[in-house]
Amino acid sequence: MDEIRQNNPLIPRLIGWGGVANVIGGVLVAMAYLLHPPEAPPDTVSSNLWLIVHAGFMVSLVAGIFALIAFLGQYLRAGGGLSGTIGCVMAITSLVFIFGLDYSEVFIFPTLAVEFPEVVWKYGDGTIMPSVAFAFPLSGILFLIGYLLFAFQLARTDCVSRASGLMLGIGTLVFGVGLSGFVPMIVVRVGAILFGAGLIWTGLSLRARVK
């Protein structure tokens, strides 16, 4: 029974599709932050561009969660241990938290921008709401530590090439700094491009290695 499970052809196929999901997520997250408006007044939050940007970002988050699960599967097949697993769980948790915020930016705040614009004038896209002020920074910390740790472990166990793992780590660091709110928007955009490039590269590298 154990041999049948280990030789299940569906496992490498799903891991390979996880690599594709990482590529898709990398393209969409880079595009989302390149197109994202610098401010969030009501007329912007209710615009078609806002919906397109955040819907694309939502798809990138779902793709990222699936990709991380696939990476974890390959990592464990390669003999990976607890530290990489913890990093992966932290990264997945951060994407779940961020998905919750992005869900409101797609399905809730555009309606508020039309029906109750004073709410959007006060809170923008919702990141400064008291109920989000704790969860959003926490998700950023989980994202930064989780992806950095997991990228290092993926490269160490040869699940992805070391160069692609390094790119993902650098992209994660720059992107995380950009999202801190203490640097200009250009840092966020550059970080998103580097992070997206890291996702694309590691996704392709995973797909090339899966057997």
PyMOL commands that set and color helices and strands:
alter all, ss='L'
color gray80, all
select helices_A, chain A and resi 2-6+10-35+42-45+48-77+82-107+109-115+117-123+135-156+162-178+185-209
alter helices_A, ss='H'
color red, helices_A
deselect
rebuild
show_as cartoon
